[in-house]
Amino acid sequence: MKRSDIFAMATLIIYLGIILIPLNTFAGGKNVDNPANSPFAKTLCRSTVASECDASATQPALTASFVVPSATSAGEPVKRLVIEFVSGTCVGSGRATFVRILGTPSGSLANPDTGDNFSDNFFPLAVAQFIGPAGVNGVQSFAQSTRIYLDPGMTVTMSSNTAEAGTLHCRAHLNGYFVKD
């Protein structure tokens, strides 16, 4: 073999290793940081028009809240839910300036370190683009890395403020993982 062929082959092996090794680290739906964690994703919906969150041919019915489960869908016990990324949109003739994700416990339990008994998180929305011919505001969006810790039994609720009257339909996509016992 010529020296240039050996160099080309070595370069190819290095490139394949760079591409294939990371693909193998996320096998079987396991969290790359800790394989014991289970991925979590949830979409929440809040609308001034009730039918916007209803079930359709392309989506299940969406709610504005959920209770953090005590077990994964595979039946494994959950110690904590960690939400690491929140994104979404608000659409309609109304306008909001933020979306709020609130976690409240099922009882009067308080965080032993702070005394708080809730997790209150605000995500600012990008300014709505006005659509002149339609006379309405356009899509407002948000996307933000975060770290929200929620325990089993806590109720997680999405809401938004009303900065301008009108119809408003907001969706929030929560992504993270379950920490298992």
N, C-alpha and C positions, 0 to 999 in steps of 0.2 A: 504494500500500500504506500501511496505517496503521502508525504507529510501533510499536504493540504487536505487529503481525504480523511486522515486521522483527526485533524483539527475540526473539519466539518462534522464528523461523527461525534466527537466529544461535545461540540457546541449543541448539536441536536439532542444529545442525552441530557445535557444540563437544562435546556429549554423544556424538554418533556418532564423532567423532574420538578421544575418550578411550576408547571401547569398541573401535573397529575397529583402531586403530593397534597396540595390544598384540597383538591376534589375528594380525596379519600378521607380527609379529616372530618368531613361532615357527612358521614354515612349513617343511614338508619334514623334520620331525624333527631340526632343527638346534638346537644349544645357543644360547640367546639371548645369553649372555655372550660366546661366541666361536663363530661359525658353523662353524669348522673342527673343533670337537669333536663326537663322536657320543654320543648318549644310551646309558646302560647301566642295566640292571635285572636283578636275579637274586634268586631265592628259594632259601634254604638250609633244610634240615630235619634235625633230630636228634631221635631218639625212642628210648625204652627199649622201645617196641613197634615192631618192624621194619616191620609193614604200614602204619603211619601215614604213611610217606614213599614208599610204593610208588605206581606209576602207577595211575590210575583213569580213569573216563570223563571227569572234569572237570580232571585235572591230569596232567602228565608225572611220571615218577619224579623225586623230589627227593633230592639228596645233601647231605651236611654240608660238602662242600668243592668247590672248583674251582680250576683253574689259569688265571691271567690270560693271555689269548691274546696272540699276537704280531701278530694281524691282526683287523680287524673282520669281521663276517659279509659285508661287501661287498668284502673282500680288501684293505682299506687298512691299512698298517702302524700298529701301536699303539706309542706312545712310553711311555705311562703310563695307568693306570686311577686315577681319582679318585672315591672314594665320598664323597658329600656328605650322605646321609641314611640312617639305619638304623632300621627299625621291625620289630615282630613280636609274637608271643604265645607263651606256654607254657601248656599245658593238661594236667591230669591229677590223680591223687591225690597225686603228689609236689609238691615246691615248690622253686624255685630263687630265688636273689637277684640273679643277673646272667647275661647272655649275653656271651660272649667272641668277638670276631672277631680271628683271628690270621693274619697274613700272613708266610710264611716263604719265603726264596729257594730256588732249586733247587740251589744250591751253597753254598759258604761265603762268598759275597760279603757284604761289610759296607758299611754306609752310610759314605761317606768323611768326613762331618762328625761323626758321633757314634760310629762304630765298631760300632753295632748292626747285626744282620743279620736283624731281624724287625720286624714292626709288631704290637703287642699292644694291643687296644682292648676296654674293658669297658663294658657298657651295663646300668645297674641296672633291675631289674624293679619294677613297682608291686606292692604287697602283694597277695597272692591273697585274694580274697573267699571265705570258707568257705561251702559250700552245705550247711547243716544236714541237710535231709531226705535228701540223697544221701550225706552223710558224707565229702565230698571237697572239695578246694580247687577254686576256680573258675579263671577265666582270669586270667593275669598278662600284662601288656603293657608294651611299651617303645617309645619313639619319640624320636629324638634327631638333631639336626643334628650333623655331624661333618666332618672332612676327613682322609681316609685315602688316602695315596699308595702305589700298588702298581705294580711294574714287571712287564713280560711275563715269564712263567715262574714267578712267585711262586705258591705254593699258599695259597689263602685258606680257612680252616677255621672253622666255627662250633661252639662248645661251650657248655655251661652248667654251673654247679655244682649240687650236690644238697644243699639245705638241709634237706629233709625227704624221707625215703624214700617210694617209690611210683612209679607210672608217670608219665612226663613226656614230653611231645611239644612241641618248640619249633620255631618257624619264624622266620627272619629275612629281611627284605626289604631288599636293598641297592640304592640308587639313586645314580647319579652319571653320569660320562661318561668316554669314552676321549679322551685327548689323542693326536692323530695326528701322525706324523712329517711 
